[in-house]
Amino acid sequence: MRRFAGALLFGLGVLSVVAAAALAWLVVPALKRVPFDMKPPDVVVNAPDATFVSARVLSDGTPKVAVERGTLRNTTGIKPGYKDAAALDGKLAGNTLIWNVYQATDWVDQQVPISRAESRIALDRVSGAAVAWKGQCYNDVKVDKQDTTICQPGSITFTGQLYLFPFGTEKKTYQYFDGTLRRSLPMAYRGTEKVAGLRTYRFEQIVPRQDLAADDETVAGLLGFLAPKAKTATMSYQASRTLWVEPMTGAIVAYREQQHRELTPDTGAAIPILDATFQYDKATADTIVDQARDGRSQLLLYGRYLPIGLLLAGILAAVAGLMVLRRAPRPVAPAPEPEPSAVPQG
């Protein structure tokens, strides 16, 4: 009986060690990949007391372009592109998400649309960074009249981080995409801070003041309303971003972006056409924090606590099984039967 118990303990111990290894090498890597069927929540950022340009048509049909002041709200919605992802081949197959992204910016106080945009992007499932894909595109959608334009593949090249940071985010500088300049710029690690009880890494990106390329039609339209005496103008742009990232999941749990744009006509003073500081609204912040907390708990459970527990339990069970086996009495071989005595012949 002892031998059976010892063998059982030893077998359970080995099985526990194997299970711990399976969790660490098979289950956890699967958890560190964004699922194809994950539908990200809508992300809403607000900029109260912002300065911005509004172009609209009044009730009498008169167009109006003016610098306004109020609350801006930008909403980003994401719809996974399952069919596009399934059609990928080569290195992208199975490793890449395709997201259809829709963005809307509105003047909250007057319920007036400011801008609309759509894009398609390919993201690595582990690093969260944009990857080269021929279908990526970007399209500014007109809000003042019916728009038949489409998101033309190849119209933009996304690079760096946009909506996600890597699983296991490091304390280093990443490349983060600037949608205005349409290129990635360094975003540096600046410290560790708590956000809603979660330990996060704070990253900062500074976009220095620089001229923006603007088409003649846009500049002429702005000058006609904002500086009618001017003939030409330049546009400038500068920004700063601060992101708080939960490092285990790569979730951006807090966000602040400051943008400033100016129109500088060839006569008169520069005109601020955008001066705004955007941050998550409460619903967005609560949702992303909850998701990050759940994801972190799963990674800790399956990547640390269960493997360590199973490994320790397995070692103890195996050692106990060996000790029981060593102490178990060995079976005694039966004594040989005595040979029959020879009977003397008379």
N, C-alpha and C positions, 0 to 999 in steps of 0.2 A: 504493500500500500504506500509506504514511504517513497519507494522508487517511482511509483506512478505520480505521486504528488510532486516530487522533485522535477520529473520530466515535464509535467504540466507547467510548473512555475517557470522553468527555463524556456519553454516554448513561448509562453506568454511574454516573457521578457524580450526575446528576440523579435517577436511580432510587434511589440511596442516600439522598439528601436527602429524597425523598418517603417512603421507608421509615422514616426517623427521625421525620418528622412524624407518620406513621401510628401509630408506637409511642407517641409522646407524647400524641396527641390521641384515639386510638381504643382501643389495647390497655390502656394504664395506667388510664384511667377505668373500664374493665371490671374490672380487677383490684382497684380500690378500691370494690367492691360485694360484700357478703357473698353467696356463692352460695346459691340456694334449696335446693340439695341438701346443704349443709354440715351434718353431724351433730356438734354440739359435744361434747367429751368430758364425761363425768360429772365434776363438781367436788366434791371432798371437803375439808371444813375440819374440823379437830379443835380441841377446847378441853380440854387436860389440866387436872386439878385444878380443875374447875369446881364451883360451887355451883348447885343447881337443884332444882326441885320435880318429884317423880315421883309419878304417880297410876297405881296398878295394882291388880289383884285377886290376892290370894295363893292358894296352892294349895287352901286350905280354903274359898275363896269369899269371904273377908273383904276388903273394899276397904281400901286403904292409900294415904294421901297424906302424903308426908313430904319434908322438905328433905334432899337427899342430896349426896354429894361424890364426884366421879369424872371420867372422861373422856367428854365429849360429842362426837359425830360428826354432822355435818350433810352430807347428800349431795343434790346437785341434779342431776337428769337432765333433758335437753331433747330433745324429739322434734319435728322440724319439721312444721308443718301445711301440707302441700303443697296439699291441696284448698281449704282456707280461703284460702290466699294466691292461688291461681289464680282464685278467685271474686271477688276484690276488684275494684272499679272506680274510676273517677275518678283522683284524684291518687295513691291508694294502689296502683293496679294497676302491677305490674312494679317497684315501688320499696319494697315492704314484705315483711318476713318475718313469718310467724305461728309462734310457738313455744308448744308445750304443755310446761309446766314442772311437774316433780314434785319435792317436797322431803320428806326424811325425817330426823328427828333422833332419835338413839338414845343410850342409856347403854351405852357400850361394855363396861365392866367386867362388867355383869350381863346384857348382851344384852337390854335392856328398851327397847321403843319409847317415846319421849317425845312426839313429835308427827308428824303427817303433813299435807301440804297440796298442793293442785294449783292451777294457774293457767294462763290463756291470755293471751298478750300480743302486740301488734303492734309491730315494731321497724323503723325506717328502715334500709335496707341500707347507707347511706353513713355516717350520723352515729351509728348504733347506739342512738339515743334512742327511747323509746316514743312512738308516735303514736296519735292518737285513733282508736278503732275500737270499734264497737258490740258486738263479740264478746268483749272483754276481760273476764276474770273472776278471782275468787279464792275458794277454798273450803278451810276447815280440816276435815280428815277425822278423824273420831273413831278412836282407836286401841284403846279398851277394849271396843268392841262393834261389831257390824255397822252400817255406815253407808251409807244409801241417798241421801244428799244429793248434789247435782251442782254443778258449777261454773257458776253462773247468770250468763249474759251481762249485763253492766252492773253487776255487784256491786262493782266497784272501778274506779278511774281511775288507770292507770299514767302517770307522767310522768318525764321526765329519763332519765339513764343508769341501766342496771341491770346488764347482763352484758357490755356492750361500750362502748368509747369510740370516737370518730370516727377514721376513717382521716385521718392528719395531725393528731393531737391537738395542741392549742395549750397554751401556758403561760398559762392563764387559769382562772377559776372556772366550774365546770359545776354543773348541778343533778343530784343523785344521789338515787335513790328510797330512802326508809326504809320497810321493810316493816312495822314495828311501828306507826308513825304514819300509814302509807299516804299519804304525800305526799313531795314532793321538797324537799331542803334543799341549801344551797350546799356544794360541795366544792372547796376552793381549791388551786391549784398552790403547792407549797412548796419545790421544788428538783429538781435533776437528780442521779440516782444510778445506779450500775451494779448490775444484778441478773444473776447468772450470765453476766457478760460483755456483757450488753445495756445500752445506754444507755436509761434510763427516766425518766419524769417522776413525781415523788411528789406525790400529792394527799391532802389531809386533810379530814375532815368531823367537826365536833363537834356532837353533839346534846345541848343542855343539859338538866339535870334538869327533868322536868315530870310532871304527873299524867297517868295513862292512864285513858281511859274503859273501864270494865269492867262487864259485865252482872251483875245481882244474883245470878244462879245461880252464876256463877264465884266471886264474892267469898264468898258464903255457904259454898260447898264448901270453899274454902281455910280460912276461919275455923273451920269445924267440926273440922278436923284440926290446924291450926297455932295457933289462938288461940281455943279454945272459950269463953272467958269474954267475948270481945268480941262486940259486936252489929253494928258497922259497921267499914269500913276503906277506905282509899284505896290505890291502886297508883301507884307512880312509876317512871319510866324515864329512863335516860340512856345515851348511847353515843358511841363515837368510832370512826372508820374511817380506815385508811391504805391507799391503793392505789398500786401501782407500775405505770405504764402504758407499754408500748412505743409511742412516738408515731407511727411510720409505719403500724402495723397497728391500733392502738387496743386491743391485747390487754392484759388485766390479768394481768401475769406474777407478781405477788406481792400478798398480801392479808392484812390484819390488822383484825379487828373486836373491839372490847371492848363488852360489854353489861352493864348493871347494872339490876336491877329489885328493888323492895322493896314489901312489903305492910305498911302501917302501920295497925294496928288502933286502935280508940278507947280501948283499954286495953293497957298493956304496951309493950314495945320493938318497933321496926320489925324485920321479918323479911326477910332477903335471900332472894328466890325465884329469882334468876338472877344469877350473877356469873361471867362466862366471857370468855375471850379466844380467838377462833377464828383459825386460820391454815391455809393450804393444807397438805395432806399431801404427802409427797415425790413420789408418783406424779402427782398433779395438777400440782404445780409443774413437774416435768420435762416433762410433756406440753405444757403451755401455753407454756413457754419454747421448746421445740423448734418448735412451730407458729409462734410469733412470729418466731423466727429464720428459718424457711423463708419466711414471708410477707414479711419485710423483705428477704431476699435477692432474691426475685422482683421486688419493687417497685424495688429498686436496679438490678437487671439490665435490666428492661424500661423503667424510667422514667428511668434516668440513664446507665448505662454503654453500653448498646447504642445509644440515640439519639445520644449524644455521639460514640461511635466511628463510627457510620454517617454522621453529619453531617460530621465531619472527613474521613473517607475520601471522601465524596461531593464535598466542596469540592476536595480535592487532585486527585481523578480528573478533575473538570470542568476545573480550571485546566490540568492536564497535557494534557488533550485539546485545549483551545484552543491551547496552545503548539505542540503537534504539528501542528495544522491550519495555524497561521500559518507554520510552517517548511516545510511540505510544498510541493514545487515545483508551481507552477500548470501545468496541461496546456497545451502549446504548440499553437497552432492550425496546421494544415498549410499550407505555403506554396502560394500559388495557382499553378496550372499556367500556363506561358507560352502566350500566344495564338499560334496558327500564323501564320507570315509569309505575307504576300500574294504569290501567284505572278504575276509579270508576264505579261501577255497578249501573244503575238506577233502 
